[in-house]
Amino acid sequence: MSFPVYLKNGDQVKANDHVYCSPSWDTRDGTPYSVARIMQFLPPADAPKGEEGKNYLYTRVRLAWYYRPSDVSDRPVADSRLLLAAIYSEVCDINQLRAKCHVVHRDKISDLSGWKKRPDRFYFNRLFDPYIKKEFEVIPSQNVRNLPDSIRDVLISRYEYVVAEKEVIPDLTDHVRLCDSCQGWCPSPDTVQCDRCKRYFHMRCVQPPLMAKPSRGYGWTCAPCSRKHEQEVDSHEIRHPTPVPLKPKSNLPAPRGRGRPRKDRSLAEKEENFPVKHFNLWPFRYFGQHTVAEDTLDPEDLIFPRTATRLGPKFQATVPLGPNPDIPPADEERGDDRTVETFGLINTLTESEVVEVEECMRGLTDDAELRHNVDWLTEVIRRFSDAAIVARSFTSVNMKSTKSTIKWVKDDKGLYTTVEKASYIDEPWTRDEVVAFEDAIQLHGAELRAVRDEVVSRSMPEVVRFYGHWKSSKLGEENQRIRTAGVPPKPIRKQYMSAAEANDGQRVGLSDDEGSIVSQPSKIPSCGACRTRESNVWWKAPKGLPTSVLCETCGTNWRKYADLNVRPVREESLPTSKSRSGIEKREGTPLAGPSAKKARTTASAQSTPPPPTTAPQIRCLTCMKNGPLGKVLKCKQCQLRVHAGCCGAIVDPANVESWICELCENEESLEASVNPDCLLCPRAGREDRARKPWPPSDTFLRACKPTEGQGWAHILCSVFTPEVTFTDASRLRLVEGLSTVPRHRWTTKCCLCSEPEGAVIRCNDCSKEFHASCAWKQGHKFGFEIQPVKSSRRDTTIITTFKGESGCMNAIVSCKEHDHSKRDIYDICETNEGGETALQVYCQAYKQAPVGQAHALLRKARRLDSILNVRSDHIPLITPEQKSPDPQCYICDTQFSPAFYPITNRLNGVHTHICHGCYFPGKRYYATRGVGLITEINSLELEV
């Protein structure tokens, strides 16, 4: 029996209705709804076959898809109601049905303009085949006239439309063409037309028969017309007038005019409910230049579009002649028993030989589990087969060697030989490898190449084999659980209402089955398209918009019609200025919109409107994109231009024009060192600084932050060095933890500048190591990526949300040679709906020092304790408690330090000490005696 199907809004749907179809919002990644036609409703996949299965409620539906032109090509299409049909179906979950719509062929619509003004109305006039990537014309089958009556009647009775190439349509819609000789139907491929009498002939009916049609640009005349033409020429009584080129007559339907839409309600309802013939669930079939007309009479004939093969003679195989019996065969010919790797010959053995093989197999191993191992059994059968080929005794077969052999391998000299390959049984997987494999399976599914990239210690064949065993073990555990506890009950899932609920007139409002309605938007939500702040319902917005929500109108237009008119973002960060009326316009009001104050009605006021005011745009040196003043700050002294969120600046809107960066501010306040060199980068000598001032103001590397030791560090280096934190992450102030950077980061050479100084970081996609500043100069990719977090690790992982995507946010630095198009990497200056940059969100979540646990000095002492514990075995320390002369720092002359490091001047051999505050794990050291006095210890060649 059949059950009525009702959607959430109470509309009943049945076969051949058109619907919107879409999975959940997260699954489809913000793409619009798909339009499809319901072909049939289906019970669950595991329902019994036959009549018993008809008693189950429908849980699946077979849909015939439509494409939008933008889905199949990069060609922009302004008409959002135009679709492309397709002879392609798919079975989907019935819960993916969203709402009803109407799709009609273009020729069935009398008023196209009025049709497109009505909601949920679409039309099509072409078909796209997803397999051969080609578009075809779709015409009503009644317009096809150049066919025999028997074929045309069958075509019209079965199908509503016909699919063909554009160049074939004039021939199909022409009047029926009959051969003037045999009065038989003339199909286009085998027909030739006389250029004078315009009659058609079969090429085989012409005397002599034509082997091919005339070349392009040439015509053909029949014998009577040729004879008549010769007589006219010989008589010299006729003078041919100059031919006037005529416009070729087209058999296509006349184009429709664009008149005023007719408001005929009954006609519009009749058109949307127009009955359409379907044969085997399809309303159209292919009838183009690659179709044999008589084959359409067969109901089992394929209806899909066809095309000619693209493989010419160049790609065809050339089969050589048979072997010459006079020439002796080669010593080693590929394909015989010596070169083909035989997997098994058990089926060719006699019964006594099979019994002997079984007896020998029992003595090969005592391990019961190994006897049932597929890989072991495969290798045993192969070795017994090799013994049978060379007539060797089966008792000589043993499994002591785990190595297998492979034949027909070409060596360095170009000769084929037999070599020994790897073990036929893989080494047992470790626990770490299994965990990495299962995590990769959960992330990538059955894409084993992506899984292999996660499990780097195993080869691709090993991953494939382990996946088969792993999947079988999981299936065995599931079967054992079913045998123990029984089949679990299926959850009740209903996309549709019961008939009683529908008859009661119950209507369900907006449903959130797809999970795209934002129940609790931000305090001041703003539509990412029209910028309005008023809406009854807020929908999730696709990626790439200024905000992550859409109003009800824009959200509906995007989901149904893939139509989203994005208005440019107003410069909200400008200093608030009142309009001429004294009333401040709210965000979302068009710039050219009417003023709140009543405008003057004089002629002068109307004729000379005030010029629109445009906000100044400043290009950020980080992302190289323009932004309004306030969002992008410009230093008053050094002209540094950077997004406020990327330098931790919080500026009063009234003082944005007088903003000064921290390096310029320090020149007056002298709160930190006057040496602006980054402590995480290679040190520049005095000659380099004199030749090229550092840091330059035309790059993001000018943005620096003071450290806890009154030094300086680039914001870029501080953010992308994992061990470094900030005392105040919201303002990116006081860089902490430089001493916790591992020693190997300081001693490794940068692959870009070859300097062994500074702290290097590693590329996320390869093993290259470089300084963050060097990578920035080379144009490498800097950004942030959000990785999903397993439910079992959510308690131990910091989860943050950016632009609607939640997970663990990672700082990504990748070489510019890698492909980043398949990864969602947020740029440093990319902002979310709250106006925060990706750098801000990352630093606030992962770069904040634990200031609530201890004050700064205690945190530094704890880091010092950990460093001393680690380096106590490698670096000799002199603590104040040891009985020795009071040490004094050679750089800062202090006598108070948790530890002193002995150093030696290689020039004069004098032994001295450096305090822990002046010591740095590099080769060059700098210290400040007072303000402005720099001592370069490296010139003394000190050795720790």
N, C-alpha and C positions, 0 to 999 in steps of 0.2 A: 504494500500500500504506500501511497505517497503522502507526505506530510506538508502542510503549508509552512512556508518559511517567512518569518517577519523579522525585519531589522529592528534595531534599538529604538528608532523613531516611530515604529509602528507600521511602516510601509511593507507591504507584502511583495516579495520578489519571486519570480518564477523563471523557468527556462526562457532563454533568448532576451531577457531583460539586461539592460546595460547598467553597470554599477561602478562605483569607486572602490578600488581594492588597495589595501596597504597593510603591511605588518606594523609592529609597534614603531614608535618614533626613534628609539635607539637603534633598532635593527636596520631601518631604511636610511638612517643617518641624515634626516632632514629633507629628503627628496619629496617632491609632490606625490599626490595620489596617482595611481595607475588606473586607466579606464579599460574596462573589459566587458565582454558579453558572457553571460552565464550560459554554458552549454548544457550542463546537467549537474544535479546534486548527487552526491555519493555517500554511502555509509562509511563507517570506520574501515581502515585498511585491513584490520584483522577480523572483520565480520564474515560470517559464513557466506559462501557463494550460493547463488540460486535464489529460490523464492524465500528461503528463511532469512537471507540477508536484507530483504526489502522491509522487514519489520523494524530494523534499527533506525534510530534518528540520524539525520544527516549531520555529518561532521566535516565533510569535505565538499569541494565544489570544483568542477572543471571550468576554467575560464579561457576564453579566446581573447588575446591581448590586442590592444591598440597602442601605437607608438605616437609620441609627440615628435614633430619634425626636429626639434632641438635635441632629442635623444639619439638620433641616428646621424646627424650631421652638424657641422659647425655653422651652418647657414642660419642667420637670424630670421625668425618669422614673427611678424608683428601680430598675426591673428592667433590669439590664444585658444580659439575654439576649433582650430583645424587639427585633425588627427590623420594618422596613417594606419590603414587596416593591415592585418597580417594573418597568414594562415599558420598560426602558431598557438598552441594551447598548453596549459599547465594545470596541474591539480594543486589547489591551495587549501589551507584551513578555512573553514567557513567563518571563523572569527575575524578574518581579514576584510570582510565586506563592510563598507562604511555607509554608503547611501546610494540612492538610485540616480541615474542620469539618462539622457537620451542621445543616441548617436544615429544620424540619418545620412544617407548618401546625398551629395550636393544636388543631383538632378531631382530629388524628391522634395526639395524646399523651394517654394515659390517666392518667399520673402526672406532672403538671407540676412538682411540687416535686422529685421525684426526678430529672426530666429536667434541671432547672436546676442540680442539684448535680454533675452530671457535666461534665467539661471539654469545651470546644469544642462545646457544644450551644446552639442558638438556636431560636427559634420566631417565627412571624408570624401575624397575623390581619387585617391591613389592608394596603392598597397606597397608595403615594404617587406621584402623577404630577408629575414635576419641571417640566412645561411649564405646566400650569394651576394648580399649587400647591394641590392639593386631595387629601384622603385619601378612600379608598373602602374599603368592606367587602369581604372575600374569604371566600366560602363554597364548600364542595365542590359540584361541579356536580350530584351526585346529589340534593342537597337541593332543587334547583329542580324544582317539580312543576307550577306553573301555566303550562304550555306544551303545545302540541299534541305528540303522540307523535313525529311526524316531526322536529320541531325539537329536542325534548328528547333523542331518541336520537342525533342528530348531535352535539349539544352534549356529551353524556356520553362519546361515543366519541372525541372529539377532545381535550377539555380536562379537566383534573383539577379546576380551580377556576373560579369565576365572580366577576367584579368588578362591583360595583354600589353605588349610593348607599345610605346607611343607611335612608332612608325607603322605599326600594323593596324591601328584603329581605323584609318581611312579605308583600307581594303575590307575590313570586317563590316563596316557600316554602309558600304556601297550596295547597290542592287546585285542580285545574284548573277554571277558570271557563268555563261554557258559557252562551251566550245562551238565555234561555227561549223566545225566539220562533223563531230560526233554527237553534238548536243549534250555532252556530259558536263558535269560541274568542273570548273577550272579553279583549282586552288592556286594561290599566289606563287608558290615556289616553282610550279611546273607550268606556268602560264606565260604566254607572250602576247602582246597587244600590237595590233597593226597601227602604225603611226598616222595613217590616212583615214581608214574607215572606222577605226576605234573598236574593232571587233577583237574577240579573244580567241586564242587557239592553244590547244595542247602542243607542247614542243614535239611530242611524238607524232602528232597528227599532221604536221607540216611536211611537205615533200620537197626536198629531202628533209628528214627530221633534224631539228636543231639540237646541237650538243650542249650549247650554253647560251645564256641570254646575251644580248648586245652589251658592250661595255658602256660605262657611264658616259653620257653625252652623245650617244649614237641611238638611232631609231631603227625600227624594223618594219617592213611593209610586206603584206601578203602577196601572193602571186598575181591575183587579178588587179590589185592596185599598182603593182610594179609594171604590169603590161600596159595598163591604161596610161601610166605616167610616161612610158617610153613612146607610146603613140602620140601623146600630146606634144612631146618634145620634137619628134620627127616631123609632125605636121606644121610646126612653126606658126600655128594659128592662135595660140594662147600666150598670153603674157602674164606671168605670175606677179601679183602685187607684192609690195614689200610687206612681209609679215609683221603684224603688230603683236607684241608680246602681251598675252592675256594673263591675268592673275589666276593661278591654278585654283580650280574649284576644290573646296574641302568638303568632306563628308561629315565633319564633326558638327555637333549641335551648335546652333547659333549662340553666341555669348549673351548672357542676361544683362539687361540694363540695370543701372543703379538709381532707380526712382525712389520716391517716398515710400516708406514701409506701409504696407496695407494692414490695417487693424482688423483682420478677419480672425476672430477667436476660434470659431468652429473649424476653419480651414487649418489653423495652426495645430489644434488638437488632433485633427485627422492625420496630419503629416507625421506627428510624433508617434502615433499608434498605427502607422501604415503597416499592413501585413507583409512579411518578408518570407519567401520560400527558403527552406533549408533542406539539404540533402546530405544525409550522414553528418548532421550537426553543423554543416557549413553552408553559407548563402552564396558563395562564389567559387569559381574554379579557374584554372589557367587555361587560356585558349589563345596562345600566341604563335609566333613563327616556328617554335620547336614542338608544335603539337600535331599529331596525326588525327585528323577530324574523325575518322571512323572509330578511333579508340575511345572517344567520349561516350559511345553507346554502351561501353562496358561499365557497369556500376562500380567495379573494383579498380577502375583506372585511377592513377594518382592525380590529384588536383593541384599539386604544388607547382610553383613556377620553375621553369627549366632554362638552362642556358647552354651555350656551346662550350666545349672543353677548351681550356687555355693551353693545353699541351700540344705543341706542334710536332713536326717530324724530328726536330732537333732533340726532343726529349723521349723519343720512342726507342724501345730496345731493338737492337739489330741482332737477330738470331742467326748464328753461323750455320753453315751446312753441316750435314752429318759427318761423323768421323770417317776418314779414309782407311779402309782395311789394309792398304799396303804400308801405311806408316805405323811402326810399333808404338804402343802407348808409352808415356813417360814413366820414369821410375816411381815418382811420387805424384799421384794425381789427386787433387782435392775432391773429396766426396766418397772415398772408399773407407774401409774399416781402419786404415792406418791414420787417417786424418780426421775422421769424424769422431767426436766424443760420444761414446755410447753410454746411455743412461741405464739401459736394462734390456736383457734378452731372456728374461724368465719365461716369457710366453712361447719361446721357440724351443725350450728344453723339453725332454721327455719326462714321463712321470718318475722314472727311477732317478733321473738327474735332479728333479725338483726335491725328491725325498732326501737325496744326499746333501743338497744345499741347505735344507731345513735343519738337518742334523749338524752340519758344520756351523750354522749360525748360532746354535745353542752354546757352542763352546767358545765363541768369540768374546763373550763378556759375562760376568756374573752380576752385573748391575741391572736390576729389574727395571729401573726408571730409564736407563740408557737404551734398553731393548725397545722401548716404545717411543724413542726420540726420532722425529721425522728426519732430521739431518743425518743421524747415525744410520738409519735404515736406508736412506738414499745412497749413502756412500758404500754401504755393504753390498747393495744390489749392483752398484756400478763395478765394484771390484770382482764380484762373482761373474759378471758379464764379461769383463776383460779376460778373466781366466778361461771362460768358455770360448772366446774368440781365438785364443792362441792354443786351445786344447791342453791347458794346464790343469792339474788336479785341483779340485775344490778344497782339498785339505791344506793346500799351500797358502790359502787366503788367510790373512790375519789383519787385525786392526791396531797393531802396535804403533804405527805411524799415523799421526793425525793430518799429515799433509796430503793434499790431493793433486792430481795432475790435470793439465789442460793441453790439448793438441792444437796444431795449426797456428802457432805463434811465430811471427816474423822476427828474426833476430837482426843484429846490426848489419849483417852482410846481405840482408834481403832474402835469406833462406828460411823456410818454415821448419819448425822443430817442435818438440814436446818439452814443456817446462813444468816445473813444480809450482803450484800456487799455494795460497794461504790455507790455514786449517779449515776443515769442513765444519767444525763446530766453533762458534765464536766464544771468546773469553767471557766469563761471567761478568755481568754488569755490576758496578759498584752502587752503593746506596745513593751517592751524590749524582751519578749518571741517571739513575732511575727517576730521582726527584726532578732533575732538569728535563728529562724526557716527558714526564707527566705534566709539568708546568707548560712545556712547549705545546703539548697536545691540547691542553685546555685553552691556550692562547691562539694557536693556529689551526686546530682541528687536524684533519688528515693530510694537510699540506706538508709532506715529509721533507721536502727540501728546506722549508723554513724551520722544521724541527731539527734537521741536521745542523743548521747554523747555530742552534742553541746548544746542542750536544756536540761540541767540537772535537771531543776525544774519540769519536766513532766515525767510521766511514759510512757512506750512503748505503751500501748493501747491508751493512750490519744494522743500521737503523730500520731498514725495510723488514729484515728478518725479525728483529726484536719487536717491531710493531705487530707483526702477525702473531707471535707468541703472546705478547701482552694483551692483544685484543681477544685471543682465544681464552686466556686465563680469566679475563673480566667476564666473558660470556659464560665460562664454566662456573664462576662464583655466582652469577645471576641465576643460572639454572639450578644450582644447588640450593640457593635461597628460595627459589620457587618450589622446589620439591619439599623443602622443610616447612615453609610457612604458607604455601599455596600462592595462587595468583593474586596479586594485590588488586583491590577494586579500582576501577577506572574513575577518575574524577569527573564530576558532572560539569559539563561545559556547554552552555547554551548561548549562541549568538542571537537567536531569534526568540520571540515570545510565543506563548501558546495561542491557540485560536480563541480561547475564552478571553484572554487579555486583549487581543486585538479587537474582538467584537464589542468589548466594553468601552472602546474608545480611548483606552489608556495610551497616553503619549509620553514617551520618555524624552527629557530634554537633552541637552548636549552631553554626550557620553564621552568618557575619557578612556575608552578601551585601548587606544593607541598610546596613551601616556604622553600627550603633547599639550595638555592644558596646564598652565602654571597656576596652581591654587593660591600660592602666597608669593606674589611678585615683590619686588623691592618697594621701599617706601614711596618713591616717586618713579613708577614705571614709565617708560617711554618706548613707543613703537619704533622698531628698527627701520621701518620703511617710511611711514608718513609722519613720524615724530610726534604723534598725538599722545596725550597722557590720560585720555578718557576712553574707557572701554569696559563693557560688561564682563567680557571674558578675555583673558590674555593667553595667547598661544606661544609655544616655543618657536623661536626663529631659527632658520638655517644659519650655518656658519658664514662668516664674512660680513655680517651686518654690524652696525655700531652697537646695538644692544642685542640681548638674547631673547627678547619677547616681541610679539607682534599683536596688534589690536585685532579685534574680531573680524573686521572687514579685510585687512591685509592678510591675516592668517588663513581666512577662507579662500581668498583669491589665490594665494600661493599653493595651498593644498589641492584645490580643485582644478585651477587653470594654469598653474605654474607662472602666474603673472604677478610681478612684484615691482611696483614703481617706487624706487628708493629716492627720497628727497635728500638733497645734500644736508649734512649736519650743520646746525647753527653753531656759532662760536659761543658756547655757553660760558667758557672760561674768561671771556672779556670782562673788563671792569663794568659793573652794572651801570648803565646809563639810561635815563628815563627818556621816553619818547617826547615828541613835541606836545603831546597832550598831557604830559605829566604822569602818565600811567605806564608802568613797566609791562612789556609784552611777555607773556609766558612762553616757555620753550615749546616748540612745535607750531607756533604761529608762523605762517609764511612771511618772508621778509617783505614781499610786495603786497601783503594783505592790507585790508582796510584798517585805519587807525581807530583806536577806541574813542577818540574825540571826534565830534561831528565836523567834517571838513567844510571849509568855506565854499560857497556856491558861486563866487564871482568868476567872471570869465578868465581873469588873470590867474586865479588859483587853479582853475581846471586846465588851462593851456600850458602852464609852466610848472609841472610837478617837481618837487625837490628831488635831486639826484639820490639814488640809493647809496647808502654808506656801506663800504666793504671793509672787512676787518683785515689788518695786515697779517700776512702769512710769513712764517719763518721756517727755514729748512733745518731740521734736526740733523746733526752730524752723526747720529747713531744709526737711524733708519733711512736717512736721506729723503724724508717725506716732509711736506709742508704742514704746518700746524699753526693755530692761532696763538697770538701772544698771550701768555699765561699758561697754556699747556706746554709750549716750547719757550724756554727762557733763553735770554741773550745777555751774556755778561757785559756790563757797561765798560769794562776796561780792556779785557782781552778778546772780546767778541765771541766767546765760546757759546755755541748754540746747542742745546740739548733739552730733551723732554724733562719736565720737572719730576716725573715719576722715576726717571732713570738716574737721577743724581741726588735723590732724597731731599729735594728742596721744597719747603713749605713757605710760600711767599704770599704776603698780603696782596690782594688784587690791586690795591692802590699803589703798590710799590714794585710792580713787575718790571717797569722800565728802568728802574735803578738797581736791579739785582746784580750782585757781584759774586763770582764763584769763590770757592774757599781758598784757592791758591792766591788769588788777588787780594782777598780779605786778610790772609795771613801776612802779606807784605807790610801791612800797617799794624796789625795786632801782635805779630811775632809770638803767637801762642804755640806754634810748632816750629820745626826746623825750617830754616830758610833754604835748605837743600831739597828741591822738589822731586828728586829721583825716587822711583818706586822701589820699595824694598823687595818686591817679588820679581823684579826684572833684572837683567844684567846692568851693572853699574856703568855709568858713563864717566870717563875721566874729565879732568879739567879742560884738556885740549878739545875734546868732543863737545863739551858744553859751551866753550867759547866759539867754536866754529858753527854750531847749530844749537840755538836756544832750546831747552827742554823743560817741560813738554810743549809742543806746538799747540796753538789755539785752534787749528783747523781740523782737528780730529777728536774723536771721543776719548782718546787717551789723555787729553788735557784734564778730564774729570778725575780728580784724586780725592782721597779722604785721609785724614790724619789717623795715625795708629796710636796705640796705648803708650808707646814710647816716644811720642812727639815726632815720629817719622811720617812718611807718606806712602800711600799705596794706591794704585789705580783701582777705580771701581770695578773695571772689567776683571782685573786679576783677582781682586778680593772675592767677587761673586763666584767665579768659575774655578777657584781653588777650594777643594772640598773641606780642608781643615780650618779655614778662616771663617770667623764669625764677626758680628757687629754688636756693640754695646746697645745701640738703638737701631734696630733694623728698619724702622719706619723712616728714619732720616739718614740711614747708612753712615752713622757716626761711630768713630773710634774702632778701627779695625783691630780685632783681637786674634790671638792664637797663631801668630806667625812662627813662634818657636815650636809649635806642635807639628809643623810640616815635616814629613819624614826626610831623612838625610838623603835618600836616593833621588828625591826631587831636586835637591840642590846640586848634586854632583853629576847628574845626567846632562849630556850635551843636547842642546836644542837642534832639531833637524833642519831648522830654517836659518838660524844665525850662527850655528856651530859654536856658541859660547857655552862653557861649562858652568856658568853662574846663573843665579836666579832660580826660581822654582818652576819646574816644567809641569805641564798637565798632559794627559794622554787623549788622543783622538778616540771618540766613542765607537768608531767603525773600523779602526785598524790599530796597529801597534806603534804608530808614530808618536813621538813626544816633542813638545815645543812649548815655548813661553806663550802665555795668553796674549800678550801684546804683539808678539811676532805673528801669531796666527791671525790677529785682527788686521795687521798691516797687509798680510797676504790674501785677505778676502775670504777666509774660512767661514764656515757656517756657525753662528752663535745663536742659541735659542733655548727654548724649554719645551720638554715633551712630557705629557701626562700618560703614565702607564697604569693599566688597571691593577687592582690589588685583590688578591684572593681573600675570601671571607675569613679564612683561618689566620691571616696575617694582618687583619685590620686593627687588632688591638696593639700591635707593636709598630705600626707604620703611620706616619703623619699623612693624612689625606687632606688635600685641598681641592678647591673647585675654581676653574677658570673658564669663562665663556660657556658655562653649562656642562663642562666635562670634568668629572671627578676622578681622582686617583692620586698616585704618588707623582709629584712633579720633579723632574730631573733636569739638571743643567746639561745641555748638549753642546759639545764643541766637536765639529766634524770637518775633515779636510774638504776643500772645495771640489776635489775630483770625484767624491762619492755622489751617488744619486739620492737626492732628498725629496723627490717628487712624490714618493709613495708613503711618506711619513708626515704626520701632522705635528710640525715643529712651530711653536709660536715664537715670533720675533721678540727681541728685547723690548721694543716700544709698543707692541701690540696690546691694546687695552680691552678690558671687559666692560660690561654694562655699567659698572660703578666708576669707570674712568681710571682704574688702577692698571698700571702696566704689568706685563708678565714678570719683569724683574722685581717689581714691588711685591707681588704676590708670593714669588719664590723666596725672597729674602725674609719676609715676615713669617713665613711658615718654617723655613729650614735654616736661616742664617742668624737667628736671634740668640745671643748668648744668654745663659741662665742667670740673669741678673737678680732674680728673686731668691736664688739659693745662697748667694754670697756676694759681697761687694767686690769691686774690681781688683783690689790688691790681693784678696784671698783667692780669687780665681786665678790670678797670675801665679801665686805661690803654689797652688795645686798643679798647675801645668808645669811649673818648675820641678816639683817633686817627681812627676812622671818622667820628665826628661832626664833628671839625674839618675833615676833608677835604670833607665834604658842605656844611658851612656856611661855608666860607672865602670863597665868592663872594657871600654874602648878609649876613654879620654881621662888622663890623670887629673884629678881635682885636688885642690888644697883648700880644705875647709877651715874656718877661723878657729875651730876647736883643736886643731892639730898644733903641736908644740913646734913652732917655726917662727922666724922673724915675721913681723907684721907685713903681709904683702900689700902692695899698692898698685892700683891699676895704672898701666903705662899710658892709657889714653885720657881717662878722666881724673886721675890722681885720687880716686876714692879708696878708703881703707875698709869700707863696709860693704860686704857682698855675701850672699849665701855660699858662693863658690868662686874660686879664682882658677884661671886656666894658665898653665905655664907656657910661655912662648920664648922663641929664640930669635935674635937678630942675626941673620946669616952674614951680614956685612962685618960685624965686629965680634960676634960670638957672645954678646951680652944676654944673660937670662933675665927675664922679667915676667910680669903677669898681666892678664886682662880680666877684669871683673865680668860677672855674668851678664850685666846690663850692656856692656860693650861688645861681648863676644857674639859672633854671628857665624853660622856654619857655612861660610864661603871662603874665598881666597882674598877678598878685599874687605877692609874694615874702615868705617868712618866714625868719627866721634866729634862732638861739638864742645868746645871750651868757651863758654859764654855764648854770646849772640854773634853769629856771622863768622866764627873762626872754625875752619874745617881742617882736620888733620887726616892726611891720607896715609894710613899705616902700610899699605901695600908697597909703597916705595922702599920701605925698610926690609922687605922680604922676610916677614915674620913667619915662623913655622910653629903650628900647634903640636 
